[in-house]
Amino acid sequence: MMNIHGLQKMTLLDFPEHIACTVFLGGCDFRCPYCHNFELVDGSAAPLMDDEKFFGFLEKRHGLLDGVAITGGEPLMRTDIADFIRKIRAMGFKVKLDTNGYHPERLQELYREGLLDYVAMDIKNSLPKYGLTVGIDSLDTERILKSISIIMSSDIPYEFRTTVVHELHSDEDFTAIGKMIKGASRYYLQQFTERDTVPNKNLTTPSDEDMVRFLEIVKNYVPGAELRGL
């Protein structure tokens, strides 16, 4: 049984070119100090419904929705994620997956079976600062690189994105990120916004000027990179 910890019943933003609902799954193997959904990470958010109730909701949305965006937390932590997606697709809905990129083997399985219609992967920072940025000291960054390779070598639409935090990101980091995803079809930079729910209350929003400068740096490697929400 798959517990659903949150449900946005309709969105025009989360799944590009689709009218979708967004499903939030609990649990994450990262502890990002700027996370806006930390109640999903640390388990403090009680489940909203089980998958049976969710599929009942979907059954009533034929003709209104054409896709389901699956986010978290980290969906690929779930060993039953493939079964969950198969059921969604069997009902005629397309699937977008959000991931932190730390489970390349499971990601590869979903690609191999043709279960994904769109993938969004967070690029947290340059590799030397990855552990600091995700709150995990002993991090295997090779997993991140493998997921990037899997995503970029596929013909399925995708995007990479980075939430930019004033205290965590620098010009040098974005030069390194640009090289890491050179030639990517879509890359978005989005500003961290200060909220009461984030674990580290000392982190601050980067200036608009910084965001524009970071964008110009990454455009040297990903010409179509854009700012999101600015």
Phi, psi and omega in degrees: 000134179258118176277137178256124184261350177193151180214119169263115193289336177204136176214142174257359188252326191286332184235098186310131176067018178224149169267119191223167163253160179241127180255130179254121177258147182274158176093138176204146178268358173257160178228055184302127184292348181251012186296132179273346182245041189294338177294337174279333183283313187268000176085007183282344178273123179287148177301142179276323182195168173263175185293329179299316178293322179296316179295329173297319175299313182298321182304327181274358185253009174300132182089344177256321179243150173237359180209164176231124174263126182252121183222194184199217013050195178235105184301328185284357170290338186278123180292339182259018183296323180296317178299318179300314181292320178304317181294321179297314182291326178297336178275357176097011181258146174276161187232130170249135180246131168261136181212155174270357175081012185265005181229065185298327181296315179291323176299316180299320179299317180294320176296314184300325181273356179072036185268354187245141177249343179196140179230134175240120180244133176281128170259108190286321183184184171295154186302318180299335182253010183297311181301316178300317186288330181258002175075024180232120184293306185263085185251135178269094184289346176299329178297322179296313180297323180294318178296319177302315180297316179301313183294314185287338180271358179269160176262012178271136180303144183208168169215150167252153180207150178229127171275118189267124180243132185307316185281348189249342187237145181224172176304316182297324179297319183284334170296315180294318179296317179303316178295325183293327182241030182308130179086004179299149182283326180218132175214128183240138170255130178232140181288134165295138175241138184286127178222158180294338186277347183284147184297317183259109184281358182266356180278147186230162181283133175292154180288159175300323180296319177298317181299317179295319180294316178299320179298316180297326178295310184288336179297340175295337183244330178231087188303331182270011181299148184220160169272138179246127175082011181256000000 
